[in-house]
Amino acid sequence: MPRAIVLTNPTSGKGRGARMRDEALPRFHGAGWRTTALTGRDADETLDLARVAAAEEPDALVVCGGDGMVNLGLQAVAGTDVPLGILPAGTGNDFARYFDLPLRDGAAAAVRILEGTARTVDLARVGDRYFGGVLAAGFDAVVNERANRMRWPRGQMRYNLATVAELRVFRPLRYLLDLDGTEHELEAMLVAVGNGPSFGGGLRIAHGAELDDGLLDVVLIKPVGRMELIRTFPKLFDGSHVTHPQYEHHRVRRVTVASAGIVGYADGERFGPLPLTVECVPGAVRVIA
Ligand SMILES: Nc1ncnc2c1ncn2[C@@H]1O[C@H](COP(=O)(O)OP(=O)(O)OP(=O)(O)O)[C@@H](O)[C@H]1O
């Protein structure tokens, strides 16, 4: 009898996680699977549970949550043969979007896991920590840091207010990049390193990035005025910003991003202050898609 260990982030998608897990489990049982459902008290405990779960070599380690939860699952299955299943219960779900998984529907997502096949895909690695989607360090990171300092309001509105506040004062940043051994000094609004194409809920900043090409897509948004930034922003949803004259793009195996006082966020999680070196790890995980 196949076995799935299902790890849920109850805080994901404003509490959607537990509901999606409860929709999904009967589908597994109906298909003759045995399940073990686990929930950590916080992200650290969840990561410990995920590592122990992967060591048990189940037929699938299933994470129920958003990109942060997927990120925890990736740390646990990277370098193992355990396939990762995803019940996308988050707000952004960018990793799940890449595989066209059904969002916010536990039963449909469970069926995709039960009927899907495992695809071997690349991860990006920073030190000993992996990410599946996009690491961004620039305007968006400054907005995140501002939002984290705010006590009110909550949720998406906090990010909207932080974005508006930052737009008023933001100036292009100086970066030093090392792209596969070649150094570049430049000014930019944002530097993004894409293993996958999108972040922030379908913003295709690294449009065209593929999870199985053994390469990272480094995207530079060179200096643009405030109004131009606002005008260009909606183009991120379909990737049409790539034709903008201030957009620059490189495909590399390894990149170091440095800029004073800037923090890098990947898969929506804080990865720490720059400089950060990101390396592509080809074929690091199997994802059921
Ligand atoms: N018990 C827990 N297990 C896992 N993560 C938890 C837990 N409690 C709090 N968290 C935190 O929840 C945060 C958000 O999780 P997640 O990404 O799964 O959902 P989301 O933010 O709604 O979705 P998305 O990242 O796709 O927008 C993570 O940063 C993680 O640290």
The ligand as a Tripos MOL2 file, in Angstrom:
@<TRIPOS>MOLECULE
LIG
   31    33     1     0     0
SMALL
NO_CHARGES

@<TRIPOS>ATOM
      1 N1          3.2130   25.5690   11.5470 N.pl3     1 LIG1
      2 C1          3.8130   26.1200   10.5290 C.ar      1 LIG1
      3 N2          4.3360   25.3540    9.5300 N.ar      1 LIG1
      4 C2          4.9400   25.9380    8.4560 C.ar      1 LIG1
      5 N3          5.0790   27.2760    8.2770 N.ar      1 LIG1
      6 C3          4.5810   28.0870    9.2450 C.ar      1 LIG1
      7 C4          3.9350   27.5430   10.3870 C.ar      1 LIG1
      8 N4          3.5350   28.5700   11.1520 N.ar      1 LIG1
      9 C5          3.9210   29.6890   10.5380 C.ar      1 LIG1
     10 N5          4.5560   29.4130    9.3750 N.ar      1 LIG1
     11 C6          5.0590   30.4470    8.4490 C.3       1 LIG1
     12 O1          4.0740   30.6780    7.4530 O.3       1 LIG1
     13 C7          4.6780   31.4770    6.4500 C.3       1 LIG1
     14 C8          3.8800   31.5020    5.1650 C.3       1 LIG1
     15 O2          3.6410   30.2300    4.7190 O.3       1 LIG1
     16 P1          3.1810   29.8320    3.2470 P.3       1 LIG1
     17 O3          4.1090   30.3560    2.2450 O.co2     1 LIG1
     18 O4          2.9530   28.3660    3.3130 O.co2     1 LIG1
     19 O5          1.7500   30.5200    3.0420 O.3       1 LIG1
     20 P2          1.3620   31.8850    2.3340 P.3       1 LIG1
     21 O6          2.2730   32.9790    2.7650 O.co2     1 LIG1
     22 O7         -0.0970   32.0620    2.5650 O.co2     1 LIG1
     23 O8          1.5570   31.5510    0.7790 O.3       1 LIG1
     24 P3          2.5650   32.1280   -0.3730 P.3       1 LIG1
     25 O9          3.9700   32.1060    0.1620 O.co2     1 LIG1
     26 O10         2.4070   31.1900   -1.5630 O.co2     1 LIG1
     27 O11         2.0930   33.5100   -0.6840 O.co2     1 LIG1
     28 C9          6.0750   30.9110    6.3160 C.3       1 LIG1
     29 O12         6.9700   31.9980    6.2470 O.3       1 LIG1
     30 C10         6.3000   30.1290    7.6080 C.3       1 LIG1
     31 O13         7.4430   30.5860    8.2800 O.3       1 LIG1
@<TRIPOS>BOND
     1     1     2 1
     2     2     3 ar
     3     2     7 ar
     4     3     4 ar
     5     4     5 ar
     6     5     6 ar
     7     6     7 ar
     8     6    10 ar
     9     7     8 ar
    10     8     9 ar
    11     9    10 ar
    12    10    11 1
    13    11    12 1
    14    11    30 1
    15    12    13 1
    16    13    14 1
    17    13    28 1
    18    14    15 1
    19    15    16 1
    20    16    17 2
    21    16    18 1
    22    16    19 1
    23    19    20 1
    24    20    21 2
    25    20    22 1
    26    20    23 1
    27    23    24 1
    28    24    25 2
    29    24    26 1
    30    24    27 1
    31    28    29 1
    32    28    30 1
    33    30    31 1
@<TRIPOS>SUBSTRUCTURE
     1 LIG1         1 GROUP 0 **** ****
